Amino acid sequence: EIPVIWYGVFFGIGRALASLMLVYSGKIRDITTIYSFYKFQLILYAVFILMLATISTWWIVVIAFIVTNAFRWGLSRVDNSYMMDIIRTSKFKATLISTQAQIEHVVAAVTSFGMGFVIERVSYQYGFLY
């Protein structure tokens, strides 16, 4: 088991790796297309989520947490660059960019409620059987 104080350290390491990725975001943008960029992200996050769901070795979970955090924040500028290419001629750039964050927050709220509901209905009762 990992003490909760270490999560901040792991988060910080992930952010440090993200800042290194941000330095090379222009090069990443130059060598990828929008299709290959989103395909890479989809495969990467699917692999790490499956890894987190199936592996219980603590150091692999920590590495997956750090790498997922680094890629989430390190590739954000590449994502914004692709979005700006798509909405370059629009008069409503700020609205279109902020819509993505609003949608992400709504999805996170619904997902966390759904997960809490499922945990309460399914596994919460099983926790008292042991």
C-alpha positions in Angstrom: 0.0 0.0 0.0 1.2 3.5 -0.9 0.8 6.3 1.7 -1.5 9.1 0.4 1.3 11.7 0.7 3.2 10.0 -2.2 0.4 10.7 -4.6 1.4 14.3 -4.7 5.0 13.3 -5.4 3.9 11.0 -8.2 1.6 13.8 -9.6 4.6 16.2 -9.5 6.8 13.7 -11.3 4.1 13.3 -14.0 3.9 17.1 -14.3 7.7 17.3 -14.7 7.6 14.8 -17.5 4.7 16.7 -19.0 6.8 19.9 -19.1 9.5 18.0 -21.0 6.9 16.8 -23.5 5.6 20.4 -23.9 9.0 21.5 -25.0 8.7 19.1 -27.9 5.0 19.6 -28.6 5.8 21.4 -31.9 7.9 18.4 -33.1 5.2 16.0 -32.0 2.7 18.1 -34.0 4.9 18.1 -37.1 5.3 14.3 -37.2 1.6 13.4 -36.5 -1.6 14.0 -38.2 -4.8 14.7 -36.3 -6.0 11.1 -37.0 -2.8 9.4 -35.9 -2.6 11.7 -32.8 -6.0 10.8 -31.5 -5.6 7.2 -32.4 -2.3 7.1 -30.4 -4.0 8.7 -27.4 -7.0 6.3 -27.6 -4.7 3.3 -27.7 -2.4 4.7 -25.0 -5.1 5.4 -22.5 -6.9 2.2 -23.2 -3.8 0.2 -22.5 -3.1 2.1 -19.3 -6.7 1.8 -18.1 -6.6 -2.0 -18.8 -3.3 -2.2 -17.1 -4.6 -0.4 -14.0 -7.7 -2.6 -13.9 -5.8 -5.9 -14.1 -2.4 -5.4 -12.4 -2.1 -5.1 -8.6 1.7 -4.7 -8.4 2.1 -1.3 -6.7 5.1 0.0 -8.7 3.5 -0.8 -12.0 0.4 1.1 -10.9 2.6 4.1 -9.9 4.4 4.1 -13.2 1.1 3.9 -15.1 -0.2 6.8 -13.0 2.9 8.9 -13.7 2.9 8.2 -17.5 -0.8 8.7 -17.8 -0.5 12.0 -16.0 2.5 13.1 -18.1 0.7 12.3 -21.4 -2.5 13.9 -20.3 -0.9 17.3 -19.6 2.1 16.9 -22.0 0.0 16.5 -25.1 -2.5 19.2 -24.3 -0.8 21.8 -26.5 -0.7 19.5 -29.4 -4.4 18.9 -29.0 -5.1 22.7 -28.7 -3.0 23.2 -31.9 -5.1 20.8 -33.8 -8.3 22.4 -32.5 -7.1 25.8 -33.5 -6.4 24.5 -37.1 -10.0 23.4 -37.3 -11.6 26.5 -35.9 -9.2 29.1 -37.3 -11.8 31.0 -39.3 -14.5 31.0 -36.6 -15.5 34.2 -34.8 -16.3 32.1 -31.7 -12.8 30.5 -30.9 -13.0 31.1 -27.1 -16.5 29.6 -26.9 -15.5 26.6 -29.0 -12.4 26.0 -26.9 -14.2 26.4 -23.6 -17.0 24.0 -24.7 -14.5 21.1 -24.6 -13.6 21.8 -20.9 -17.3 22.1 -20.1 -18.1 18.8 -21.8 -15.1 17.1 -19.9 -16.4 18.4 -16.6 -20.0 17.1 -17.3 -18.7 13.7 -18.4 -16.5 13.5 -15.2 -19.4 14.4 -13.0 -21.7 11.9 -14.6 -19.0 9.2 -14.6 -18.1 9.8 -10.9 -21.8 9.7 -9.9 -22.2 6.5 -11.9 -19.2 4.9 -10.4 -20.3 5.8 -6.9 -23.7 4.5 -7.6 -22.4 1.1 -8.8 -19.9 0.8 -6.0 -22.7 1.6 -3.4 -25.0 -1.0 -5.0 -22.6 -3.8 -5.8 -19.4 -3.8 -3.8 -20.1 -1.7 -0.7 -22.2 -4.5 0.8 -19.6 -7.1 0.0 -17.0 -5.2 1.9 -18.8 -5.9 5.2 -18.9 -9.7 4.6 -15.2 -10.1 5.4 
